[in-house]
Amino acid sequence: MKKLIGFTLRIKTPAAMIFSGLICLYVVAGFLYGAFFESEFVFAIPFIFILEAVGLSLLISILWGVFFTDEVIKKWRYFPRLILFSLSLLALLFICLLVFFAFHTNEAKLWLIVAGAFAAGVAGLSVICEIYFRVTGKRYTEILKEYKADIM
């Protein structure tokens, strides 16, 4: 029971951040979509979109917990985790896209824009983190070599 509570507490925070990001992205994308295609965007968020955002944010945070913590997958490098996470995120978004289109058709284009922008943002953030970790690792390796050279 303690492990389950600990796991849900680690899932709760990323899910809340992902949910708020999806809602903000929906409003911004809707405003821009309405401005570019000269259609009126109603700033009321449909209830079905909120349910979809809750489900999607929970699933993405579970994926994040599986691939980027050491509780499920132990002793893996970051890059294979990133590849598997990206592939599973694309599969999840594709499945959600197929399922969510069945619920509503008025916001289908907007949902596609939001899901694509979100996937691009997550992939971009993951690549930036990978580059940062590699640069930081190389810097620490050089400092360690200098330290070993000074000792000997």
C-alpha positions in Angstrom: 0.0 0.0 0.0 2.9 2.3 0.8 4.4 1.8 -2.6 1.1 2.5 -4.3 0.6 5.8 -2.4 4.2 6.8 -3.2 3.7 6.0 -6.9 0.5 8.0 -7.1 2.1 11.0 -5.3 4.8 11.0 -7.9 2.3 10.8 -10.7 0.0 13.5 -9.3 2.3 16.5 -9.8 3.4 15.9 -13.4 -0.3 15.1 -14.3 -1.4 18.4 -12.8 1.3 20.3 -14.8 0.5 18.4 -18.0 -3.2 19.1 -17.5 -2.7 22.8 -17.0 -0.4 22.9 -20.0 -3.0 21.2 -22.2 -5.7 23.6 -21.1 -3.5 26.7 -21.7 -2.4 25.2 -25.0 -6.0 24.6 -26.0 -7.0 28.2 -25.3 -4.0 29.7 -27.1 -4.4 27.3 -30.1 -8.1 28.1 -30.3 -7.4 31.8 -30.3 -4.8 31.5 -33.0 -6.9 29.0 -35.0 -9.8 31.5 -34.9 -7.6 34.4 -35.9 -5.9 32.7 -38.8 -9.0 30.9 -40.3 -11.3 33.8 -39.5 -13.7 31.8 -37.4 -14.9 32.7 -34.0 -13.4 30.9 -31.1 -15.5 30.5 -28.0 -13.4 30.5 -24.9 -15.6 28.0 -23.1 -13.8 24.7 -22.8 -16.0 21.7 -23.6 -16.5 19.3 -20.8 -15.4 16.4 -23.0 -12.1 18.1 -23.7 -11.5 18.4 -19.9 -12.1 14.7 -19.5 -9.8 13.9 -22.4 -7.1 16.2 -20.9 -7.4 14.5 -17.5 -7.1 11.1 -19.0 -4.2 12.1 -21.3 -2.3 13.8 -18.5 -2.6 10.8 -16.3 -1.5 8.4 -19.0 1.5 10.7 -19.9 2.6 11.1 -16.3 2.4 7.3 -15.8 4.5 6.8 -18.9 7.0 9.4 -17.6 7.1 7.6 -14.2 7.7 4.2 -15.9 10.4 5.4 -18.3 12.2 8.1 -16.3 12.3 6.8 -12.7 14.3 3.8 -11.6 11.4 2.0 -10.1 10.3 0.0 -13.1 13.2 0.2 -15.5 16.5 0.0 -13.6 20.0 0.9 -14.8 19.1 2.1 -18.3 20.8 5.1 -19.9 18.7 8.1 -20.6 18.7 7.9 -24.4 17.1 4.5 -24.7 14.5 5.6 -22.2 13.9 8.7 -24.2 13.4 6.7 -27.4 11.0 4.3 -25.8 9.1 7.1 -24.1 8.8 9.0 -27.4 7.5 6.0 -29.3 5.0 5.1 -26.6 3.9 8.7 -26.4 3.3 8.8 -30.1 1.3 5.5 -29.9 -0.7 6.9 -27.0 -1.4 10.2 -28.8 -2.5 8.2 -31.9 -4.8 6.0 -29.9 -6.2 9.0 -28.0 -6.7 10.8 -31.3 -8.8 7.9 -32.7 -10.8 7.6 -29.5 -11.3 11.3 -29.0 -12.5 12.0 -32.5 -15.4 9.7 -31.8 -16.6 12.0 -29.0 -16.6 15.3 -30.8 -16.2 16.6 -34.3 -16.4 20.4 -33.8 -13.1 20.7 -32.1 -11.4 17.8 -34.0 -9.0 20.1 -35.9 -8.2 22.1 -32.8 -7.6 18.9 -30.8 -5.2 17.7 -33.6 -3.3 21.0 -33.3 -3.1 20.8 -29.5 -1.9 17.2 -29.5 0.7 17.9 -32.2 2.0 20.9 -30.5 2.1 19.1 -27.2 4.0 16.1 -28.7 6.4 18.5 -30.4 6.9 20.3 -27.1 7.6 17.1 -25.1 9.9 15.8 -27.7 11.8 19.1 -27.9 12.1 19.3 -24.2 13.4 15.8 -24.0 16.0 16.4 -26.7 17.1 19.6 -24.9 17.5 17.7 -21.6 19.4 14.9 -23.4 21.8 17.5 -24.9 22.2 19.2 -21.5 22.9 16.0 -19.7 25.5 15.0 -22.3 27.3 18.4 -22.1 27.2 18.3 -18.3 28.5 14.7 -18.3 31.4 15.7 -20.6 32.3 18.7 -18.4 32.3 16.6 -15.3 34.4 13.9 -17.0 37.0 16.6 -17.9 37.0 18.0 -14.4 37.5 14.4 -13.0 40.4 13.8 -15.4 42.0 17.0 -14.3 41.5 16.1 -10.7 43.0 12.6 -11.2 46.0 14.1 -13.0 46.6 16.6 -10.2 46.5 13.8 -7.5 48.9 11.5 -9.3 
